[in-house]
Amino acid sequence: MSGKLKGKKKRKPITLTDVILYLVFAVFALICVFPFYYIFINTISDNQLVGRGQISVLPRGIHFNNYVEVMKQRGLGQAAFISVARTVVGTTLTILGSMFLGYAMSRPEYWRHKLWYRYIIVTMYFNAGIIPWFLTMKNLGLTNNFGAYVIPGIVAPFYMILYKTYVESIPASLEESAQLDGAGYLSRFFRIIFPLSKPMFATIAVFTAVGQWNSFNDTLFLIKDSKLFTLQYILYQYLHEAERLAERMRSGQAAMIAERGSTLTSTAIRMTTTIIVVFPVMCVYPFFQKYFTKGIMIGAVKG
């Protein structure tokens, strides 16, 4: 009987401090989630009520006409394809480039690795500005080119630092045994180091994918071809031209609208496009969260 009691773990009693902490974090989570909830209920509520600011907590006059009309807009499907393509390709290249460079910088036998490491870090703190950046991209032929989205970010100093620190926390004996068997750098990286890097892989993937998906400045400065516009840039245009776009949508709607509340307004367009753009990131992030947290902790402190 005593053996059974020893095997059972005693539950820690919930204290007043625990209750207060739970409440504080619950309120904090609610504050974080409410803006997204508020925007969403305004996209499915009566647009006339939304325009008058009468929707606050619960939706009224529910309809989904806003999403139907916004998704009909010309160029939105192509922009979604470009956003997905730049996110997938850009994230893959950044992961490979930054992780492999971080691995190289962690090798003490690498020629002048400390000098090159410091040289790369300096680029995090100093830049020439927008005009020299634009001229450089233009001279490299990266204007009106899909490469402008993925090539500049192949190596990211911040991710390289995270991965270098992570690799240094892996026992050196694992790599040494493979080296004795004749494995080279590439073989050791892809067969030993890379498979052990799931937390850091997920961390860099989340950071890069969100950055690629949300970016629109490169489109604004470098891209004039509408076939290469991204969803975020389309949202940027909608936010600045919502009133004109709403008028065009209204004129394109059927002559007889069942309910006036479904008539598009500039506010409805802004909020609906915002939800469409943010929704994919909100769906993907929870699946990477456990790796993301672990990777940040391991990559931030040298073991």
C-alpha positions as a Markdown table, in Angstrom:
| # | Residue | x | y | z |
|---|---|---|---|---|
| 1 | Met | 0.0 | 0.0 | 0.0 |
| 2 | Ser | 2.8 | 2.4 | 0.9 |
| 3 | Gly | 4.5 | 1.6 | -2.5 |
| 4 | Lys | 1.4 | 2.6 | -4.3 |
| 5 | Leu | 1.2 | 5.9 | -2.4 |
| 6 | Lys | 4.8 | 6.6 | -3.2 |
| 7 | Gly | 4.2 | 6.0 | -6.9 |
| 8 | Lys | 1.4 | 8.6 | -7.0 |
| 9 | Lys | 2.3 | 12.2 | -7.5 |
| 10 | Lys | 0.8 | 14.6 | -5.0 |
| 11 | Arg | -1.2 | 17.4 | -6.6 |
| 12 | Lys | 0.0 | 20.8 | -5.8 |
| 13 | Pro | -2.8 | 22.8 | -4.2 |
| 14 | Ile | -4.0 | 25.8 | -6.2 |
| 15 | Thr | -3.0 | 28.9 | -4.3 |
| 16 | Leu | -4.3 | 32.5 | -4.4 |
| 17 | Thr | -1.2 | 33.4 | -6.4 |
| 18 | Asp | -2.0 | 30.8 | -9.0 |
| 19 | Val | -5.6 | 32.1 | -9.4 |
| 20 | Ile | -4.4 | 35.7 | -9.8 |
| 21 | Leu | -1.8 | 34.6 | -12.4 |
| 22 | Tyr | -4.4 | 32.7 | -14.4 |
| 23 | Leu | -6.7 | 35.7 | -14.3 |
| 24 | Val | -4.0 | 38.1 | -15.4 |
| 25 | Phe | -2.9 | 35.9 | -18.3 |
| 26 | Ala | -6.6 | 35.2 | -19.3 |
| 27 | Val | -7.2 | 39.0 | -19.4 |
| 28 | Phe | -4.0 | 39.5 | -21.4 |
| 29 | Ala | -5.0 | 36.8 | -23.9 |
| 30 | Leu | -8.4 | 38.4 | -24.3 |
| 31 | Ile | -6.8 | 41.8 | -25.0 |
| 32 | Cys | -4.7 | 40.2 | -27.7 |
| 33 | Val | -7.5 | 38.2 | -29.3 |
| 34 | Phe | -10.3 | 40.9 | -29.1 |
| 35 | Pro | -9.0 | 43.2 | -32.0 |
| 36 | Phe | -9.2 | 40.2 | -34.4 |
| 37 | Tyr | -12.6 | 39.2 | -33.1 |
| 38 | Tyr | -13.8 | 42.8 | -33.4 |
| 39 | Ile | -12.6 | 43.1 | -37.0 |
| 40 | Phe | -14.2 | 39.8 | -37.9 |
| 41 | Ile | -17.7 | 40.5 | -36.4 |
| 42 | Asn | -17.6 | 43.8 | -38.3 |
| 43 | Thr | -17.0 | 42.0 | -41.6 |
| 44 | Ile | -20.1 | 39.8 | -41.2 |
| 45 | Ser | -22.4 | 42.4 | -39.7 |
| 46 | Asp | -24.8 | 44.9 | -41.3 |
| 47 | Asn | -22.5 | 47.3 | -43.1 |
| 48 | Gln | -24.7 | 50.3 | -42.3 |
| 49 | Leu | -24.5 | 49.6 | -38.6 |
| 50 | Val | -20.8 | 49.1 | -38.9 |
| 51 | Gly | -20.4 | 52.5 | -40.6 |
| 52 | Arg | -22.3 | 54.1 | -37.7 |
| 53 | Gly | -20.1 | 52.3 | -35.2 |
| 54 | Gln | -23.0 | 50.3 | -33.6 |
| 55 | Ile | -21.2 | 46.9 | -33.6 |
| 56 | Ser | -19.0 | 46.4 | -30.6 |
| 57 | Val | -19.3 | 42.9 | -29.0 |
| 58 | Leu | -21.8 | 40.8 | -31.0 |
| 59 | Pro | -22.5 | 40.7 | -34.8 |
| 60 | Arg | -25.9 | 42.1 | -36.0 |
| 61 | Gly | -27.5 | 41.4 | -39.4 |
| 62 | Ile | -25.1 | 38.6 | -40.2 |
| 63 | His | -24.1 | 38.1 | -43.9 |
| 64 | Phe | -21.0 | 37.1 | -45.8 |
| 65 | Asn | -21.5 | 39.3 | -48.9 |
| 66 | Asn | -18.3 | 41.2 | -48.0 |
| 67 | Tyr | -16.1 | 38.2 | -48.5 |
| 68 | Val | -17.9 | 37.1 | -51.7 |
| 69 | Glu | -17.5 | 40.6 | -53.3 |
| 70 | Val | -13.9 | 41.1 | -52.1 |
| 71 | Met | -12.8 | 37.7 | -53.4 |
| 72 | Lys | -14.3 | 38.5 | -56.8 |
| 73 | Gln | -11.9 | 41.4 | -57.2 |
| 74 | Arg | -9.6 | 41.1 | -60.1 |
| 75 | Gly | -6.0 | 40.3 | -59.3 |
| 76 | Leu | -6.7 | 38.9 | -55.8 |
| 77 | Gly | -6.2 | 35.3 | -56.8 |
| 78 | Gln | -2.9 | 36.1 | -58.5 |
| 79 | Ala | -1.7 | 38.1 | -55.5 |
| 80 | Ala | -2.6 | 35.2 | -53.2 |
| 81 | Phe | -0.5 | 32.9 | -55.4 |
| 82 | Ile | 2.5 | 35.3 | -55.4 |
| 83 | Ser | 2.2 | 35.7 | -51.6 |
| 84 | Val | 2.2 | 31.9 | -51.0 |
| 85 | Ala | 5.0 | 31.3 | -53.5 |
| 86 | Arg | 7.3 | 34.0 | -52.0 |
| 87 | Thr | 6.5 | 32.6 | -48.5 |
| 88 | Val | 7.3 | 29.0 | -49.4 |
| 89 | Val | 10.4 | 29.7 | -51.6 |
| 90 | Gly | 11.7 | 32.5 | -49.4 |
| 91 | Thr | 11.3 | 30.6 | -46.2 |
| 92 | Thr | 13.0 | 27.5 | -47.6 |
| 93 | Leu | 16.0 | 29.5 | -48.9 |
| 94 | Thr | 16.4 | 31.5 | -45.7 |
| 95 | Ile | 16.3 | 28.3 | -43.6 |
| 96 | Leu | 18.9 | 26.6 | -45.7 |
| 97 | Gly | 21.2 | 29.7 | -46.1 |
| 98 | Ser | 21.0 | 30.9 | -42.5 |
| 99 | Met | 21.3 | 27.5 | -40.9 |
| 100 | Phe | 24.2 | 26.3 | -43.1 |
| 101 | Leu | 26.1 | 29.6 | -42.5 |
| 102 | Gly | 25.4 | 29.4 | -38.8 |
| 103 | Tyr | 26.8 | 25.8 | -38.9 |
| 104 | Ala | 29.9 | 27.1 | -40.7 |
| 105 | Met | 30.5 | 29.9 | -38.2 |
| 106 | Ser | 30.3 | 27.4 | -35.3 |
| 107 | Arg | 33.3 | 25.4 | -36.7 |
| 108 | Pro | 36.5 | 26.5 | -34.9 |
| 109 | Glu | 38.6 | 25.2 | -37.8 |
| 110 | Tyr | 36.8 | 27.5 | -40.3 |
| 111 | Trp | 39.3 | 30.1 | -41.6 |
| 112 | Arg | 39.0 | 33.4 | -39.8 |
| 113 | His | 35.5 | 32.3 | -38.6 |
| 114 | Lys | 35.5 | 34.9 | -35.8 |
| 115 | Leu | 36.3 | 37.7 | -38.2 |
| 116 | Trp | 33.6 | 36.7 | -40.7 |
| 117 | Tyr | 31.1 | 36.2 | -37.8 |
| 118 | Arg | 31.6 | 39.8 | -36.6 |
| 119 | Tyr | 31.5 | 41.1 | -40.1 |
| 120 | Ile | 28.1 | 39.6 | -40.7 |
| 121 | Ile | 26.8 | 40.8 | -37.3 |
| 122 | Val | 27.8 | 44.4 | -38.2 |
| 123 | Thr | 25.3 | 44.3 | -41.1 |
| 124 | Met | 22.4 | 44.0 | -38.5 |
| 125 | Tyr | 23.2 | 47.5 | -37.1 |
| 126 | Phe | 24.2 | 49.5 | -40.2 |
| 127 | Asn | 22.6 | 50.0 | -43.5 |
| 128 | Ala | 23.0 | 52.5 | -46.4 |
| 129 | Gly | 19.4 | 53.6 | -46.6 |
| 130 | Ile | 16.5 | 53.1 | -49.0 |
| 131 | Ile | 18.0 | 54.9 | -52.0 |
| 132 | Pro | 21.3 | 52.9 | -52.1 |
| 133 | Trp | 19.3 | 49.8 | -51.4 |
| 134 | Phe | 17.0 | 50.5 | -54.4 |
| 135 | Leu | 20.0 | 51.3 | -56.7 |
| 136 | Thr | 21.7 | 48.1 | -55.7 |
| 137 | Met | 18.6 | 46.0 | -56.3 |
| 138 | Lys | 18.1 | 47.8 | -59.7 |
| 139 | Asn | 21.7 | 47.1 | -60.7 |
| 140 | Leu | 21.3 | 43.5 | -59.8 |
| 141 | Gly | 18.2 | 43.2 | -62.0 |
| 142 | Leu | 15.9 | 42.6 | -59.1 |
| 143 | Thr | 13.2 | 45.1 | -60.1 |
| 144 | Asn | 10.0 | 43.7 | -61.6 |
| 145 | Asn | 11.4 | 40.3 | -60.8 |
| 146 | Phe | 10.2 | 37.6 | -58.4 |
| 147 | Gly | 13.8 | 37.2 | -57.2 |
| 148 | Ala | 13.4 | 40.5 | -55.4 |
| 149 | Tyr | 11.2 | 38.7 | -52.8 |
| 150 | Val | 13.5 | 35.8 | -52.0 |
| 151 | Ile | 17.2 | 36.5 | -52.9 |
| 152 | Pro | 17.9 | 39.4 | -50.5 |
| 153 | Gly | 16.8 | 37.3 | -47.5 |
| 154 | Ile | 18.7 | 34.1 | -48.2 |
| 155 | Val | 21.1 | 34.9 | -45.3 |
| 156 | Ala | 19.7 | 36.6 | -42.3 |
| 157 | Pro | 22.3 | 37.5 | -39.6 |
| 158 | Phe | 19.8 | 37.2 | -36.7 |
| 159 | Tyr | 18.8 | 33.6 | -37.7 |
| 160 | Met | 22.4 | 32.8 | -38.3 |
| 161 | Ile | 23.3 | 33.8 | -34.7 |
| 162 | Leu | 20.4 | 31.8 | -33.3 |
| 163 | Tyr | 21.4 | 28.7 | -35.3 |
| 164 | Lys | 25.2 | 29.1 | -34.5 |
| 165 | Thr | 24.3 | 29.2 | -30.8 |
| 166 | Tyr | 22.0 | 26.2 | -31.1 |
| 167 | Val | 24.7 | 24.1 | -33.0 |
| 168 | Glu | 27.2 | 24.8 | -30.3 |
| 169 | Ser | 24.8 | 23.3 | -27.7 |
| 170 | Ile | 24.8 | 19.9 | -29.6 |
| 171 | Pro | 27.4 | 17.5 | -28.1 |
| 172 | Ala | 30.6 | 17.6 | -30.3 |
| 173 | Ser | 31.0 | 13.8 | -29.9 |
| 174 | Leu | 28.1 | 13.1 | -32.3 |
| 175 | Glu | 29.9 | 14.9 | -35.1 |
| 176 | Glu | 33.3 | 13.6 | -34.2 |
| 177 | Ser | 32.2 | 10.0 | -34.6 |
| 178 | Ala | 30.9 | 10.7 | -38.0 |
| 179 | Gln | 34.1 | 12.6 | -38.9 |
| 180 | Leu | 36.1 | 9.5 | -37.9 |
| 181 | Asp | 34.0 | 7.4 | -40.4 |
| 182 | Gly | 35.0 | 9.8 | -43.2 |
| 183 | Ala | 31.9 | 12.0 | -43.3 |
| 184 | Gly | 32.5 | 15.5 | -44.7 |
| 185 | Tyr | 30.9 | 18.8 | -43.7 |
| 186 | Leu | 27.9 | 18.5 | -45.9 |
| 187 | Ser | 27.3 | 14.9 | -44.9 |
| 188 | Arg | 27.6 | 15.8 | -41.2 |
| 189 | Phe | 25.3 | 18.8 | -41.5 |
| 190 | Phe | 22.5 | 17.1 | -43.4 |
| 191 | Arg | 22.7 | 13.7 | -41.6 |
| 192 | Ile | 23.4 | 14.7 | -38.0 |
| 193 | Ile | 23.0 | 18.4 | -37.3 |
| 194 | Phe | 20.0 | 19.2 | -39.5 |
| 195 | Pro | 17.8 | 16.3 | -38.1 |
| 196 | Leu | 18.5 | 17.5 | -34.6 |
| 197 | Ser | 17.5 | 21.0 | -35.4 |
| 198 | Lys | 13.7 | 20.7 | -35.4 |
| 199 | Pro | 13.1 | 23.4 | -32.7 |
| 200 | Met | 15.4 | 25.8 | -34.4 |
| 201 | Phe | 14.0 | 24.9 | -37.9 |
| 202 | Ala | 10.5 | 25.7 | -36.7 |
| 203 | Thr | 11.6 | 28.9 | -35.0 |
| 204 | Ile | 13.3 | 30.3 | -38.2 |
| 205 | Ala | 10.5 | 29.0 | -40.3 |
| 206 | Val | 7.8 | 30.9 | -38.3 |
| 207 | Phe | 9.8 | 34.1 | -38.2 |
| 208 | Thr | 10.6 | 34.0 | -41.9 |
| 209 | Ala | 7.2 | 32.9 | -43.1 |
| 210 | Val | 5.4 | 35.6 | -41.1 |
| 211 | Gly | 7.9 | 38.2 | -42.4 |
| 212 | Gln | 7.5 | 37.1 | -46.0 |
| 213 | Trp | 3.8 | 37.0 | -45.8 |
| 214 | Asn | 3.4 | 40.4 | -44.2 |
| 215 | Ser | 6.0 | 42.2 | -46.4 |
| 216 | Phe | 4.8 | 44.8 | -48.9 |
| 217 | Asn | 7.6 | 47.5 | -48.9 |
| 218 | Asp | 9.6 | 45.5 | -51.5 |
| 219 | Thr | 6.6 | 45.4 | -53.7 |
| 220 | Leu | 6.0 | 49.1 | -53.2 |
| 221 | Phe | 9.5 | 50.1 | -54.2 |
| 222 | Leu | 10.6 | 47.4 | -56.7 |
| 223 | Ile | 7.5 | 46.0 | -58.5 |
| 224 | Lys | 5.4 | 47.7 | -61.1 |
| 225 | Asp | 4.1 | 44.6 | -62.8 |
| 226 | Ser | 0.6 | 43.9 | -61.4 |
| 227 | Lys | 1.2 | 40.1 | -62.0 |
| 228 | Leu | 3.8 | 40.2 | -59.2 |
| 229 | Phe | 1.7 | 42.1 | -56.6 |
| 230 | Thr | 1.3 | 40.4 | -53.2 |
| 231 | Leu | -1.8 | 40.2 | -51.0 |
| 232 | Gln | -0.3 | 42.6 | -48.5 |
| 233 | Tyr | 0.3 | 45.2 | -51.3 |
| 234 | Ile | -3.3 | 44.7 | -52.5 |
| 235 | Leu | -4.4 | 45.4 | -48.9 |
| 236 | Tyr | -2.2 | 48.5 | -48.8 |
| 237 | Gln | -3.9 | 49.7 | -52.0 |
| 238 | Tyr | -7.4 | 48.9 | -50.6 |
| 239 | Leu | -6.7 | 50.8 | -47.4 |
| 240 | His | -5.7 | 53.9 | -49.5 |
| 241 | Glu | -8.4 | 53.6 | -52.1 |
| 242 | Ala | -11.2 | 51.9 | -50.2 |
| 243 | Glu | -13.9 | 54.5 | -50.9 |
| 244 | Arg | -13.3 | 54.5 | -54.7 |
| 245 | Leu | -13.2 | 50.7 | -54.7 |
| 246 | Ala | -16.4 | 50.5 | -52.7 |
| 247 | Glu | -18.2 | 52.7 | -55.2 |
| 248 | Arg | -16.9 | 50.5 | -58.0 |
| 249 | Met | -18.1 | 47.3 | -56.2 |
| 250 | Arg | -21.5 | 48.8 | -55.5 |
| 251 | Ser | -21.9 | 49.7 | -59.2 |
| 252 | Gly | -21.0 | 46.2 | -60.1 |
| 253 | Gln | -23.4 | 44.5 | -57.8 |
| 254 | Ala | -26.9 | 43.4 | -58.9 |
| 255 | Ala | -29.4 | 46.1 | -59.4 |
| 256 | Met | -31.7 | 44.6 | -56.8 |
| 257 | Ile | -30.0 | 44.0 | -53.5 |
| 258 | Ala | -32.1 | 42.0 | -51.0 |
| 259 | Glu | -30.9 | 43.9 | -48.0 |
| 260 | Arg | -29.3 | 47.4 | -47.8 |
| 261 | Gly | -27.1 | 46.2 | -45.0 |
| 262 | Ser | -25.1 | 44.0 | -47.4 |
| 263 | Thr | -24.1 | 47.0 | -49.6 |
| 264 | Leu | -20.3 | 47.4 | -49.5 |
| 265 | Thr | -18.7 | 50.3 | -47.8 |
| 266 | Ser | -15.0 | 51.4 | -47.5 |
| 267 | Thr | -14.9 | 50.3 | -43.9 |
| 268 | Ala | -16.2 | 46.8 | -44.9 |
| 269 | Ile | -13.6 | 46.5 | -47.6 |
| 270 | Arg | -10.7 | 47.4 | -45.3 |
| 271 | Met | -11.8 | 45.0 | -42.5 |
| 272 | Thr | -12.6 | 42.1 | -44.8 |
| 273 | Thr | -9.3 | 42.3 | -46.7 |
| 274 | Thr | -7.5 | 42.5 | -43.3 |
| 275 | Ile | -9.1 | 39.2 | -42.2 |
| 276 | Ile | -8.4 | 37.5 | -45.5 |
| 277 | Val | -4.7 | 38.5 | -45.3 |
| 278 | Val | -4.2 | 37.6 | -41.6 |
| 279 | Phe | -6.2 | 34.4 | -41.4 |
| 280 | Pro | -3.6 | 32.0 | -43.0 |
| 281 | Val | -0.9 | 33.1 | -40.4 |
| 282 | Met | -3.3 | 32.6 | -37.5 |
| 283 | Cys | -4.0 | 29.1 | -38.8 |
| 284 | Val | -0.4 | 28.0 | -39.3 |
| 285 | Tyr | 1.2 | 29.5 | -36.2 |
| 286 | Pro | -0.4 | 27.2 | -33.5 |
| 287 | Phe | 1.1 | 24.1 | -35.2 |
| 288 | Phe | 4.7 | 25.5 | -34.8 |
| 289 | Gln | 4.3 | 27.0 | -31.4 |
| 290 | Lys | 5.8 | 24.2 | -29.3 |
| 291 | Tyr | 8.9 | 24.0 | -31.4 |
| 292 | Phe | 9.0 | 27.8 | -31.7 |
| 293 | Thr | 9.2 | 28.3 | -27.9 |
| 294 | Lys | 11.8 | 25.6 | -27.4 |
| 295 | Gly | 13.9 | 26.9 | -30.3 |
| 296 | Ile | 14.0 | 30.4 | -29.0 |
| 297 | Met | 15.0 | 29.3 | -25.5 |
| 298 | Ile | 17.8 | 27.0 | -26.8 |
| 299 | Gly | 19.0 | 29.4 | -29.4 |
| 300 | Ala | 19.2 | 32.4 | -27.1 |
| 301 | Val | 21.4 | 30.8 | -24.4 |
| 302 | Lys | 24.6 | 29.0 | -25.2 |
| 303 | Gly | 24.6 | 25.6 | -23.6 |
